[in-house]
Amino acid sequence: MPKIEAVWNAILQVYRVDKVWRQLRCESTAVARCKVERLMRRHRLRGVGRGMAMRTTVPDPNAACPLDRVNRQLRSEQSNQLWVSDFTYGST
């Protein structure tokens, strides 16, 4: 546990279980990942996590699907005659 706390404090209490475990392995400390996880949980050591993924839309199963305006004919006779895209979700 002292080595885990030392690694966790040395990195400004940012690392989570995986990175603490990897750092211990780099320092030639043989310990199982599950043990690091268990000890960190027991001593309430948590790293910084990314923010929660925000769900911006709720799918409606009863809504009609958009029309297929090209009827799956994705070949064109000349360039820039047919443009197709599927922009379902873009993270901002």
C-alpha positions in Angstrom: 0.0 0.0 0.0 2.8 2.5 0.7 4.1 2.1 -2.9 0.6 2.5 -4.3 0.1 5.7 -2.3 3.6 6.9 -3.3 2.8 6.5 -7.0 -0.6 8.0 -6.6 0.7 11.1 -4.8 3.7 11.5 -7.1 1.4 11.9 -10.1 -0.7 14.5 -8.2 -3.5 12.0 -7.4 -4.5 11.9 -11.1 -3.9 8.2 -12.0 -6.6 5.6 -11.8 -6.1 1.9 -11.2 -4.7 1.0 -14.6 -2.0 3.6 -14.7 -1.0 3.1 -11.1 -0.6 -0.6 -11.8 1.4 0.0 -15.0 3.6 2.5 -13.1 4.2 -0.1 -10.4 5.2 -2.7 -13.1 7.6 -0.1 -14.6 9.2 0.2 -11.2 9.6 -3.6 -11.0 6.9 -4.1 -8.4 5.1 -7.4 -9.0 1.5 -6.9 -8.1 -1.8 -8.0 -9.6 -4.0 -5.4 -11.1 -7.0 -6.6 -9.1 -5.0 -6.2 -5.9 -4.2 -2.6 -6.8 -7.8 -2.0 -7.5 -8.9 -3.5 -4.2 -6.4 -1.6 -2.2 -7.1 1.7 -3.8 -10.8 1.2 -3.3 -10.3 0.2 0.4 -8.2 3.4 1.0 -10.6 5.5 -1.1 -7.9 6.5 -3.6 -9.4 7.6 -6.9 -7.9 9.1 -9.9 -9.4 11.8 -12.1 -12.0 10.5 -14.5 -13.3 12.1 -17.7 -16.7 13.8 -17.6 -19.8 11.8 -18.1 -20.9 11.3 -21.6 -23.8 13.6 -22.2 -26.7 12.0 -24.1 -28.2 14.8 -26.2 -30.9 12.8 -28.1 -33.3 10.1 -27.0 -34.2 7.7 -29.9 -37.9 7.4 -30.7 -38.6 3.8 -31.9 -41.9 5.0 -33.4 -40.4 7.7 -35.5 -40.2 7.2 -39.3 -36.7 6.5 -40.8 -35.4 9.1 -43.2 -36.0 8.4 -46.9 -33.4 6.7 -49.0 -33.3 9.2 -51.8 -30.8 7.3 -53.9 -32.4 3.9 -53.5 -29.0 2.3 -52.8 -27.8 3.2 -56.2 -24.4 4.6 -55.1 -22.7 4.9 -58.5 -22.8 8.1 -60.5 -22.0 8.9 -64.1 -19.8 11.8 -63.3 -18.0 13.3 -60.3 -19.9 15.5 -57.8 -23.2 14.2 -59.1 -24.1 12.2 -56.0 -23.0 12.9 -52.4 -24.0 10.5 -49.7 -23.2 10.7 -46.0 -24.5 9.3 -42.7 -24.0 11.9 -40.0 -25.6 10.3 -37.0 -23.7 11.9 -34.1 -20.8 14.2 -33.8 -19.1 14.9 -30.4 -18.5 18.6 -29.7 
